[in-house]
Amino acid sequence: MIDLGTLGGRSSEALGINNLGHVVGISDTSQYSEVSEVVKEYTRHGFVYNSVKGMRDLNYLINPLLKWEIEKAYDINDKGQILAVGTVNGEKQACLLTPRNPSNIYNENHELGDIKPTDWFYSDVMTLSSKGIISGYDDGTFKPDKEVNADEFITMVVKALGYINMKEDMNYWAQPFIKKAEDIGLIESGEFSGYNQVLTREEMTIIIVRSINESFPEDLSKYKDSIKDFDSIDSKFQDYVLKAYAKGIISGYTDGEFKPKNTTTRAQAATVITRILDSSQRITY
């Protein structure tokens, strides 16, 4: 089973699929109106999904000058044509959406050869890939089990925060992303002994917690009690680990330990960053 995600809201519903695995339906967006003091009504839009691009709002794929708002997508054929319902000029109308350049919409030639839909991290990798946050190697692979260096993880989080189109430095590709991370408070100068070394789990929590725009529980003691090897966590990381636990963005192993000195793989990094994006108060990206 693959979680298709949402367009930023709480729920989504798949209504149609073609033989190429492209899915259409309806999803809550992150926009909502206050119905009462305790009830929020989310705006719902039609979506199209494929494994490469992830879920996308159809309203961002059509020409805005047409002034349509696509509310629901019912079906899709193998040419990528979509049956939908929307509003235009204040009236609800049925419509047929036909992609002018199907390859730009579905981009099927960018699959990563060493991962498959049954992999536990597949959906997370595809979601981040569709947003330009992560990418594969020149040989068409993702290398999910490869350890992540500090500069790689910092770059991914900076991109997740919306800084996608930054140019790499000719001398050191990650320097612009590291500088941006310092500017926005993700890291402090000199905090890491080196950026081109593998990132440990406890080091990762610093970047995770600083990337989240939300408050944390004042009493974190219950999370401390659930980590069997808490005392083995370096004291400067302990508070960050507890906050990451509190938000469910990172968790321990099945034996109840956190294993702070263990390294992080690319697959694990993808899952963690997806959880950051899915947190209850989303970062802006």
PAZAPA-4460 file (N, C-alpha, C; in steps of 0.05 Angstrom, whole numbers, plus 32768, in hexadecimal, padded with zeros to 4 digits):
% residues 285
    n_x    n_y    n_z   ca_x   ca_y   ca_z    c_x    c_y    c_z   seq   type   mol
   8011   7FE8   8000   8000   8000   8000   8012   8019   8000     1      M     A
   800C   802C   7FEF   801A   8045   7FED   8008   805C   7FF6     2      I     A
   8011   806B   800A   8002   8083   8013   8006   8099   7FFE     3      D     A
   7FF1   80A2   7FF2   7FF3   80B7   7FDD   7FF6   80D2   7FE9     4      L     A
   7FF0   80D5   8003   7FF3   80EF   8010   7FDB   8101   800C     5      G     A
   7FDF   811B   8010   7FC9   812F   800C   7FD6   8148   7FFF     6      T     A
   7FC5   815B   7FFA   7FCE   8175   7FF0   7FD3   8189   8006     7      L     A
   7FD9   817E   801E   7FDF   8190   8035   7FCA   818E   804B     8      G     A
   7FB3   8183   8045   7F9E   8180   8059   7F9F   8166   8068     9      G     A
   7F88   815E   8072   7F87   8146   8083   7F80   812C   8074    10      R     A
   7F72   812E   805D   7F69   8115   8051   7F68   8119   8032    11      S     A
   7F67   8102   8025   7F64   8101   8008   7F55   80E8   8000    12      S     A
   7F4B   80E8   7FE7   7F3B   80D1   7FDD   7F42   80CC   7FC0    13      E     A
   7F4B   80B4   7FBA   7F52   80AD   7F9F   7F39   80A3   7F91    14      A     A
   7F34   80AD   7F78   7F1B   80A6   7F6A   7F20   8098   7F50    15      L     A
   7F38   809A   7F44   7F3D   808D   7F2B   7F5A   8087   7F27    16      G     A
   7F60   8073   7F17   7F7B   806B   7F10   7F7C   8060   7EF4    17      I     A
   7F92   8066   7EE6   7F95   805B   7ECB   7FA9   8043   7ECB    18      N     A
   7FAE   8038   7EB3   7FC0   8021   7EB2   7FDD   8027   7EB7    19      N     A
   7FE4   8041   7EB8   7FFF   8049   7EBD   8004   804F   7EDB    20      L     A
   7FEF   804C   7EEB   7FF2   8051   7F07   7FEE   806E   7F10    21      G     A
   7FE4   807F   7EFD   7FDE   809A   7F05   7FC3   809B   7F12    22      H     A
   7FC1   80AA   7F28   7FA9   80AA   7F39   7F9E   80C7   7F3A    23      V     A
   7F84   80C9   7F3A   7F77   80E3   7F3E   7F62   80E1   7F55    24      V     A
   7F5B   80F8   7F5F   7F48   80F8   7F75   7F44   8114   7F80    25      G     A
   7F3E   8115   7F9A   7F39   812E   7FA8   7F48   812E   7FC3    26      I     A
   7F51   8145   7FCA   7F61   8147   7FE3   7F5C   8161   7FF1    27      S     A
   7F5D   8160   800C   7F5E   8179   801B   7F78   8188   8014    28      D     A
   7F77   81A2   8014   7F8F   81B2   8011   7F96   81BE   802D    29      T     A
   7FAC   81CD   802E   7FB3   81D9   8047   7FA2   81F2   804E    30      S     A
   7F92   81FA   803A   7F81   8212   803F   7F66   8209   804B    31      Q     A
   7F5D   8219   805E   7F43   8213   806A   7F36   822D   8074    32      Y     A
   7F1C   822B   8078   7F0D   8242   8083   7F01   823A   809E    33      S     A
   7EFE   824E   80AF   7EF3   8249   80CA   7ED5   8246   80C8    34      E     A
   7ECB   822E   80CD   7EAE   822A   80CD   7EA3   8233   80E9    35      V     A
   7EB2   822D   80FD   7EAB   8235   8119   7EC5   8237   8128    36      S     A
   7EC4   823C   8142   7EDC   823E   8152   7EEB   8224   8154    37      E     A
   7EDD   820E   8150   7EEA   81F4   8153   7EEB   81E3   8139    38      V     A
   7EDE   81ED   8124   7EDC   81DE   810B   7EEA   81ED   80F5    39      V     A
   7EFB   81DF   80E6   7F08   81EA   80CE   7EFF   81DA   80B6    40      K     A
   7EF8   81E8   80A1   7EF0   81DA   8088   7F06   81DE   8073    41      E     A
   7F12   81C8   806B   7F29   81C9   8059   7F1F   81CD   803C    42      Y     A
   7F2D   81DC   802C   7F28   81DE   8010   7F31   81C5   8002    43      T     A
   7F21   81BA   7FF0   7F27   81A0   7FE3   7F2C   81A5   7FC5    44      R     A
   7F41   8199   7FBA   7F49   819C   7F9E   7F4D   8181   7F92    45      H     A
   7F4A   8180   7F77   7F50   8168   7F68   7F6E   8164   7F66    46      G     A
   7F77   814B   7F66   7F93   8146   7F64   7F99   8131   7F4E    47      F     A
   7FB2   8130   7F46   7FBD   811A   7F36   7FD6   8110   7F43    48      V     A
   7FDA   80F6   7F44   7FF1   80EA   7F51   7FFF   80D6   7F3F    49      Y     A
   8019   80D6   7F40   8029   80C0   7F35   8041   80BC   7F47    50      N     A
   804F   80A5   7F45   8064   809E   7F57   807C   80B0   7F55    51      S     A
   8080   80BD   7F3E   8097   80CF   7F3A   8092   80EA   7F45    52      V     A
   807B   80F6   7F3E   8076   8112   7F46   8067   8114   7F60    53      K     A
   805B   80FE   7F6A   804B   80FF   7F82   8030   810B   7F7D    54      G     A
   8022   8115   7F91   8008   8121   7F8F   800A   813F   7F88    55      M     A
   7FFC   8147   7F73   7FFC   8163   7F6C   7FE0   816E   7F68    56      R     A
   7FDD   8187   7F70   7FC4   8195   7F6E   7FBF   819C   7F51    57      D     A
   7FA9   8194   7F45   7FA3   8199   7F29   7FA0   81B7   7F24    58      L     A
   7F9A   81C6   7F38   7F97   81E3   7F34   7FB1   81F1   7F2F    59      N     A
   7FC8   81E4   7F35   7FE2   81F0   7F2F   7FED   81E6   7F15    60      Y     A
   7FDE   81D4   7F07   7FE7   81C9   7EEE   7FD8   81D5   7ED6    61      L     A
   7FC1   81E2   7EDC   7FB1   81EE   7EC6   7FB8   820C   7EC4    62      I     A
   7FB1   8218   7EAE   7FB6   8235   7EA9   7FA5   8246   7EBC    63      N     A
   7FB1   8256   7ECE   7FA1   8265   7EE1   7F8F   827A   7ED3    64      P     A
   7F96   8282   7EBA   7F86   8295   7EAC   7F6A   828B   7EA5    65      L     A
   7F67   8270   7EA6   7F4D   8264   7EA1   7F3A   8268   7EB8    66      L     A
   7F45   826E   7ECF   7F35   8274   7EE8   7F24   825C   7EF0    67      K     A
   7F2E   8244   7EEC   7F20   822C   7EF5   7F2B   8225   7F11    68      W     A
   7F1B   8219   7F21   7F24   820C   7F3A   7F1A   81EF   7F39    69      E     A
   7F2C   81DD   7F36   7F26   81C0   7F34   7F20   81B5   7F50    70      I     A
   7F08   81AC   7F54   7F00   81A3   7F6F   7F03   8185   7F72    71      E     A
   7F00   8176   7F5C   7F01   8159   7F5F   7F09   814D   7F44    72      K     A
   7F1A   8139   7F44   7F21   812A   7F2C   7F16   810D   7F2F    73      A     A
   7F06   8105   7F1B   7EF8   80EB   7F1D   7F07   80D4   7F0F    74      Y     A
   7F13   80D9   7EF9   7F1F   80C3   7EEA   7F36   80CC   7ED8    75      D     A
   7F47   80BA   7ED0   7F5E   80C0   7EBE   7F62   80A9   7EAB    76      I     A
   7F68   80B0   7E92   7F6E   809A   7E7F   7F8C   8098   7E7A    77      N     A
   7F94   8085   7E69   7FB0   8080   7E65   7FBF   8096   7E55    78      D     A
   7FB0   80A9   7E4A   7FBC   80C1   7E3D   7FC0   80D8   7E51    79      K     A
   7FB7   80D3   7E6A   7FBA   80E8   7E7E   7FA3   80FC   7E7E    80      G     A
   7F8E   80F6   7E6F   7F77   8108   7E6F   7F66   8103   7E89    81      Q     A
   7F5D   8118   7E95   7F50   8116   7EAF   7F33   8122   7EAD    82      I     A
   7F20   8112   7EB7   7F05   811C   7EBA   7F03   8129   7ED6    83      L     A
   7EF9   8142   7ED7   7EF8   8150   7EF0   7EE0   8162   7EF1    84      A     A
   7EDC   816D   7F09   7EC7   8181   7F0E   7ED4   8199   7F1C    85      V     A
   7ECC   81B1   7F13   7ED6   81C9   7F20   7EC3   81E0   7F1D    86      G     A
   7ECC   81F7   7F26   7EBB   820F   7F24   7EC9   8223   7F12    87      T     A
   7EBA   8232   7F02   7EC4   8247   7EF1   7EAE   825C   7EEF    88      V     A
   7EB5   8275   7EF4   7EA1   828A   7EF3   7E8A   8285   7F07    89      N     A
   7E90   8279   7F1D   7E7D   8274   7F32   7E6A   825C   7F2D    90      G     A
   7E6E   824E   7F17   7E5D   8237   7F11   7E6D   821D   7F11    91      E     A
   7E61   8207   7F1A   7E6E   81ED   7F19   7E6B   81E0   7EFE    92      K     A
   7E81   81D6   7EF3   7E81   81CB   7ED8   7E92   81B1   7ED8    93      Q     A
   7E8A   819F   7EC7   7E9B   8187   7EC1   7EB0   818F   7EAC    94      A     A
   7EC7   8183   7EAD   7EDC   818A   7E99   7EED   8171   7E93    95      C     A
   7EFB   8172   7E7D   7F0E   815E   7E75   7F29   816C   7E73    96      L     A
   7F3C   8164   7E83   7F57   816F   7E83   7F69   815E   7E72    97      L     A
   7F76   816A   7E5E   7F88   815C   7E4C   7FA4   8168   7E4F    98      T     A
   7FB8   8159   7E57   7FD3   8165   7E5A   7FDF   816C   7E3F    99      P     A
   7FE9   8185   7E3D   7FF6   818D   7E24   8010   817F   7E20   100      R     A
   801F   817B   7E36   8039   816D   7E35   8039   8157   7E4B   101      N     A
   802E   813F   7E45   802C   812B   7E59   8046   8124   7E67   102      P     A
   805C   8125   7E59   8076   811E   7E65   807D   8131   7E7C   103      S     A
   8075   814B   7E79   807B   815E   7E8D   8069   815A   7EA6   104      N     A
   8052   814E   7EA2   8040   8149   7EB8   8047   8130   7EC7   105      I     A
   804D   811A   7EB8   8050   8100   7EC5   806E   80F8   7EC7   106      Y     A
   807F   8101   7EB5   809C   80FE   7EB8   80A4   80E2   7EBF   107      N     A
   809B   80CE   7EAF   809E   80B2   7EB6   80BB   80A8   7EB3   108      E     A
   80CC   80B8   7EA7   80E7   80AF   7EA1   80FB   80B4   7EB8   109      N     A
   80F1   80BD   7ECF   8102   80C3   7EE5   80FF   80B0   7EFD   110      H     A
   80F6   8098   7EF8   80F5   8084   7F0D   8111   807D   7F17   111      E     A
   8113   8077   7F31   812C   806F   7F3C   812E   8050   7F3C   112      L     A
   8143   8046   7F2F   8144   802A   7F28   8147   8017   7F3F   113      G     A
   8151   8020   7F56   8157   800E   7F6C   8142   800F   7F83   114      D     A
   812B   801C   7F7E   8116   801C   7F92   80FC   8014   7F84   115      I     A
   80EA   8008   7F93   80D1   7FFF   7F88   80B9   8005   7F9A   116      K     A
   80A1   8005   7F90   8089   800D   7FA0   8086   7FFE   7FBA   117      P     A
   8091   7FE6   7FBD   808D   7FD6   7FD5   80A1   7FDE   7FEB   118      T     A
   80B5   7FEF   7FE5   80C8   7FF7   7FF9   80BB   800A   800D   119      D     A
   80C1   8007   8027   80B4   8016   803C   80B8   8034   8039   120      W     A
   80CE   803D   802B   80D4   8059   8028   80CC   8064   800D   121      F     A
   80C0   8053   7FFC   80BA   805B   7FE0   80AA   8075   7FDE   122      Y     A
   8094   8076   7FEC   8082   808D   7FEA   8090   80A7   7FF3   123      S     A
   80A0   80A5   8008   80AF   80BC   8012   80C3   80C6   7FFD   124      D     A
   80D2   80B4   7FF1   80E6   80BB   7FDD   80D8   80C8   7FC5   125      V     A
   80C2   80BC   7FBC   80B4   80C7   7FA5   80A8   80E2   7FAA   126      M     A
   809E   80E6   7FC3   8093   8100   7FCA   80A8   8116   7FCA   127      T     A
   80BF   8110   7FD6   80D4   8124   7FD6   80E1   8128   7FBB   128      L     A
   80E2   8113   7FAB   80ED   8115   7F90   80DB   8127   7F7F   129      S     A
   80C1   8125   7F83   80AE   8135   7F73   80B0   8152   7F7A   130      S     A
   80BA   8159   7F92   80BC   8174   7F9B   80D8   817F   7F95   131      K     A
   80EA   816F   7F8B   8105   8178   7F85   8117   8179   7F9E   132      G     A
   810F   816C   7FB3   811E   816C   7FCC   8134   8158   7FCC   133      I     A
   8130   8141   7FC0   8145   812D   7FBD   8146   8124   7FA0   134      I     A
   815C   8117   7F99   815F   810D   7F7E   8170   80F4   7F7E   135      S     A
   8170   80E6   7F68   8180   80CE   7F65   819C   80D5   7F5B   136      G     A
   81AC   80C0   7F57   81C7   80C4   7F4D   81C6   80C2   7F2E   137      Y     A
   81DD   80C9   7F22   81DF   80C9   7F05   81D9   80AE   7EF8   138      D     A
   81DD   8099   7F07   81D8   807E   7EFC   81BB   8076   7EFF   139      D     A
   81A9   8088   7F08   818C   8082   7F09   8184   8073   7F23   140      G     A
   8196   8073   7F37   818F   8065   7F50   818C   807A   7F66   141      T     A
   817F   8071   7F7C   817C   8082   7F93   818F   807B   7FAA   142      F     A
   8197   8061   7FAB   81A9   8057   7FC0   819D   805C   7FDC   143      K     A
   8187   804F   7FE2   8179   8054   7FFB   8189   804D   8014   144      P     A
   819B   803A   8012   81AA   8031   802A   81C4   8041   802E   145      D     A
   81CA   8053   801C   81E3   8063   801E   81E0   8077   8036   146      K     A
   81F6   8079   8046   81F5   808C   805C   81F4   80A9   8052   147      E     A
   81E6   80B9   8062   81E3   80D5   805B   81F8   80E6   806A   148      V     A
   8206   80F7   805B   8218   810A   8067   8208   8122   8072   149      N     A
   8215   8131   8084   8208   8149   808F   8200   815D   8079   150      A     A
   8212   8161   8066   820C   8175   8051   81F4   816C   8040   151      D     A
   81F2   8152   803B   81DB   8148   802B   81C1   814C   803A   152      E     A
   81C0   8146   8054   81A8   8148   8063   81A0   8166   8066   153      F     A
   81B4   8177   806C   81AE   8193   806E   81A3   819E   8054   154      I     A
   81AE   8195   803D   81A4   819E   8023   8187   8196   801F   155      T     A
   8181   817D   8026   8165   8173   8022   8152   8184   8033   156      M     A
   8159   818A   804C   8146   8199   805D   8144   81B5   8053   157      V     A
   8159   81C1   804B   8158   81DD   8040   8146   81DD   8027   158      V     A
   8148   81C9   8016   8136   81C8   7FFF   8119   81C4   8008   159      K     A
   8115   81B4   801C   80FA   81AF   8026   80ED   81C9   8031   160      A     A
   80FE   81DB   803A   80F4   81F5   8044   80EF   8209   802E   161      L     A
   80F3   8200   8015   80EC   8211   7FFE   8102   821C   7FEE   162      G     A
   811B   8217   7FF6   8132   8223   7FE8   813C   820E   7FD4   163      Y     A
   812C   820A   7FBF   8131   81F5   7FAB   8146   81FD   7F96   164      I     A
   8144   8215   7F8C   8153   821D   7F74   816D   822B   7F7B   165      N     A
   817B   8223   7F90   8195   822F   7F96   81AB   8222   7F86   166      M     A
   81BE   8232   7F7D   81D3   8227   7F6C   81E9   821B   7F7E   167      K     A
   81F3   8204   7F75   8209   81F7   7F83   8223   8206   7F7F   168      E     A
   8234   8206   7F93   824E   8214   7F92   8261   8203   7F82   169      D     A
   8271   8210   7F71   8284   8202   7F60   8299   81F4   7F71   170      M     A
   82A1   8200   7F87   82B6   81F4   7F98   82AB   81DF   7FAC   171      N     A
   8293   81E4   7FB6   8286   81D1   7FC9   8268   81D3   7FC5   172      Y     A
   825D   81BF   7FB9   8241   81C0   7FB0   822D   81C7   7FC6   173      W     A
   8233   81C0   7FDF   821F   81C4   7FF4   8222   81DF   8002   174      A     A
   8236   81EE   7FFC   823B   8207   800B   8223   821A   800C   175      Q     A
   8216   821F   7FF5   81FE   8231   7FF6   81E8   8227   8008   176      P     A
   81E4   820D   8009   81CF   8201   801A   81D7   8203   8038   177      F     A
   81F1   81FF   803E   81FA   8201   8059   81F8   821E   8063   178      I     A
   81FF   8231   8051   81FD   824D   8058   81E0   8255   805D   179      K     A
   81CE   824B   804C   81B1   8250   8050   81A7   8244   806A   180      K     A
   81B1   822C   8070   81A9   821F   8089   81B2   822F   80A1   181      A     A
   81C9   823B   80A0   81D2   824D   80B5   81C1   8266   80B7   182      E     A
   81BA   8271   80A0   81AB   828A   809F   818F   8286   80AB   183      D     A
   8183   826F   80A7   8167   826B   80B0   8166   825C   80CB   184      I     A
   817D   8257   80D7   817E   824C   80F2   817C   822D   80F4   185      G     A
   8181   821F   80DE   8181   8202   80DF   819A   81F7   80ED   186      L     A
   81B0   8204   80E8   81CA   81FD   80F4   81D8   8216   80FC   187      I     A
   81EC   8212   810D   81FD   8228   8116   821A   8224   810B   188      E     A
   8227   8239   8104   8242   8237   80FA   8254   8229   810E   189      S     A
   8263   8215   8104   8275   8205   8115   8268   81F0   8125   190      G     A
   824E   81EC   8122   823F   81D8   8132   8247   81BC   812A   191      E     A
   824D   81B7   8110   8255   819D   8107   8273   819E   8102   192      F     A
   8281   8189   8109   829E   8188   8105   82A5   8186   80E7   193      S     A
   8292   817D   80D7   8295   817A   80BB   827B   8174   80AE   194      G     A
   8276   817E   8096   825D   817A   8089   825D   8162   8075   195      Y     A
   8275   815A   806D   8277   8144   805A   827D   812A   8069   196      N     A
   8271   8127   8081   8273   810E   8090   8257   8104   8096   197      Q     A
   8255   80EA   809C   823B   80DF   80A0   822D   80EB   80B8   198      V     A
   8213   80ED   80B6   8202   80FA   80CA   81F8   80E5   80DD   199      L     A
   81FB   80E9   80F7   81F1   80D7   810B   81D4   80DE   8111   200      T     A
   81C6   80CB   811D   81A9   80CF   8124   81A6   80E7   8137   201      R     A
   81B7   80E9   814B   81B4   80FF   815E   81BA   811A   8151   202      E     A
   81CE   811B   813F   81D3   8134   8131   81BC   813C   811F   203      E     A
   81AF   8129   8113   8198   812F   8102   8182   813D   8110   204      M     A
   817E   8137   812A   8167   8142   8139   816A   8161   813C   205      T     A
   8182   816B   813C   8185   8188   813E   8178   8196   8126   206      I     A
   817E   818C   810E   8174   8197   80F6   8156   8193   80F4   207      I     A
   814C   817C   80FC   8130   8175   80FB   8120   8189   810C   208      I     A
   8128   818C   8125   8118   819D   8138   8118   81BA   8130   209      V     A
   812F   81C4   8126   8131   81E0   811E   8121   81E6   8104   210      R     A
   811B   81D1   80F5   810C   81D5   80DC   80EE   81D6   80E0   211      S     A
   80E5   81CF   80F8   80C8   81CE   80FD   80BE   81E8   810A   212      I     A
   80AA   81F3   80FD   809E   820C   8107   8087   8206   8119   213      N     A
   808C   81FC   8131   8077   81F6   8144   8082   81F4   8160   214      E     A
   8070   81F4   8173   8078   81F2   818F   807B   81D5   8198   215      S     A
   8088   81D1   81AE   808D   81B6   81B8   8082   81B4   81D5   216      F     A
   807B   819C   81DE   8072   8199   81F9   8086   81A2   820E   217      P     A
   807D   81AF   8223   808F   81B9   8237   809C   81A1   8247   218      E     A
   808C   818D   824C   8095   8175   825A   809C   815F   8246   219      D     A
   80B5   815A   8243   80BE   8145   8230   80C8   812C   823E   220      L     A
   80C3   812A   8258   80CE   8114   8268   80C3   80F9   825F   221      S     A
   80AA   80F8   8256   809F   80DE   824E   80AD   80D2   8236   222      K     A
   80B7   80E3   8225   80C6   80DA   820E   80E2   80D0   8216   223      Y     A
   80ED   80DC   822A   8107   80D4   8235   8105   80B7   8241   224      K     A
   80EF   80B2   824E   80EB   8098   825B   80E8   8082   8246   225      D     A
   80E0   8089   822E   80DC   8074   8219   80F5   806E   8209   226      S     A
   810B   807C   820F   8124   8078   8200   8137   806A   8213   227      I     A
   813C   8050   820E   814C   8040   8220   8169   8049   8222   228      K     A
   8173   8053   820C   8190   805B   820C   8192   807A   820C   229      D     A
   8180   8087   821A   8180   80A5   821A   819A   80B0   8224   230      F     A
   81A5   80A4   8239   81BE   80AE   8245   81D6   80AC   8232   231      D     A
   81D3   809D   821C   81EA   809B   8209   81E8   80B1   81F4   232      S     A
   81D3   80C1   81F5   81D0   80D8   81E3   81E1   80EF   81ED   233      I     A
   81F1   80FB   81DD   8201   8112   81E5   81EF   8127   81F1   234      D     A
   81F7   8133   8207   81E5   8146   8215   81DC   815D   8204   235      S     A
   81EC   8166   81F0   81E3   817C   81E0   81CE   8175   81CC   236      K     A
   81C9   815B   81C8   81B5   8152   81B6   819B   8148   81C4   237      F     A
   819C   8144   81DE   8186   8136   81EC   816C   8145   81E8   238      Q     A
   816C   815F   81EC   8153   816E   81EA   8147   816C   81CD   239      D     A
   8159   816D   81B9   8150   816B   819D   8143   8150   8198   240      Y     A
   8150   813B   81A3   8145   8120   819F   8129   811D   81AB   241      V     A
   8125   8128   81C3   810B   8127   81D0   80F6   8136   81C0   242      L     A
   80FD   814D   81B5   80EA   815C   81A5   80E3   814E   818B   243      K     A
   80F7   8141   817F   80F1   8132   8166   80DF   811B   816C   244      A     A
   80E3   810E   8183   80D1   80F8   818C   80B5   8102   8191   245      Y     A
   80B3   8119   819E   8099   8124   81A5   8088   8129   818C   246      A     A
   8094   8131   8176   8085   8136   815D   8083   811D   814B   247      K     A
   808F   8107   8154   808C   80EF   8144   809C   80EF   812A   248      G     A
   80AF   8101   8128   80BF   8103   8110   80D6   80EF   810F   249      I     A
   80E0   80E8   8127   80F4   80D4   8129   80EC   80C2   8140   250      I     A
   80F4   80A9   813F   80ED   8096   8154   8103   8082   8158   251      S     A
   8100   8072   816C   8115   805E   8172   8112   8044   8163   252      G     A
   8124   8032   8169   8123   8018   815D   8110   8006   816D   253      Y     A
   810B   7FEF   8163   80F7   7FDC   816F   8100   7FD3   818B   254      T     A
   811A   7FD5   8191   8123   7FCD   81AC   8121   7FE4   81C0   255      D     A
   8116   7FFB   81B7   8112   8011   81CA   8129   8024   81CB   256      G     A
   813E   801F   81BC   8155   8031   81BD   8155   8045   81A5   257      E     A
   8162   805C   81A9   8164   8070   8195   817C   806C   8183   258      F     A
   8191   8061   818F   81AB   805C   8181   81B5   8076   8174   259      K     A
   81BD   8089   8186   81C4   80A4   817C   81DC   80A6   816A   260      P     A
   81EE   8093   816C   8207   8094   815C   8203   8086   8141   261      K     A
   81EC   8079   813D   81E8   806C   8123   81E6   8081   810D   262      N     A
   81ED   8079   80F5   81EB   808C   80DF   81D0   808B   80D2   263      T     A
   81CB   809D   80BF   81B1   809F   80B2   81B4   8099   8094   264      T     A
   81A1   8088   808A   81A2   8081   806E   8191   8095   805D   265      T     A
   8194   8094   8043   8185   80A6   8032   8167   80A0   8034   266      R     A
   8160   8086   8037   8144   807F   803A   8138   808A   8054   267      A     A
   8147   8087   8069   813E   8091   8083   813C   80B0   8082   268      Q     A
   814F   80BD   8076   814E   80DA   8073   8135   80E3   8064   269      A     A
   812E   80D5   804F   8116   80DB   8040   80FD   80D9   8051   270      A     A
   80FB   80C5   8062   80E4   80C1   8073   80E2   80D7   8088   271      T     A
   80F9   80DE   8094   80F9   80F3   80A8   80F0   810E   809C   272      V     A
   80FB   8115   8085   80F3   812E   8079   80D6   812F   8071   273      I     A
   80CC   8118   8068   80AF   8117   8061   809E   811B   807A   274      T     A
   80A7   8111   8091   8099   8115   80AA   809A   8132   80B2   275      R     A
   80B0   813F   80AD   80B1   815C   80B2   809C   816B   80A2   276      I     A
   809A   8164   8088   8087   8171   8077   806A   816B   807F   277      L     A
   8066   8154   808B   804B   814B   8093   8044   8153   80AF   278      D     A
   8056   8161   80BD   8050   8168   80D9   8038   817A   80DB   279      S     A
   802B   817B   80F2   8011   8189   80F4   8013   81A6   80ED   280      S     A
   8029   81B3   80F3   802C   81CF   80EB   8043   81D0   80D7   281      Q     A
   803C   81D0   80BE   804F   81CC   80A9   8063   81E3   80A6   282      R     A
   807B   81DC   809F   808F   81F0   8097   8086   81FC   807D   283      I     A
   808F   8214   8077   8087   8220   805E   809B   8218   8048   284      T     A
   8090   820E   8033   80A2   8205   801D   8093   8208   8002   285      Y     A
***
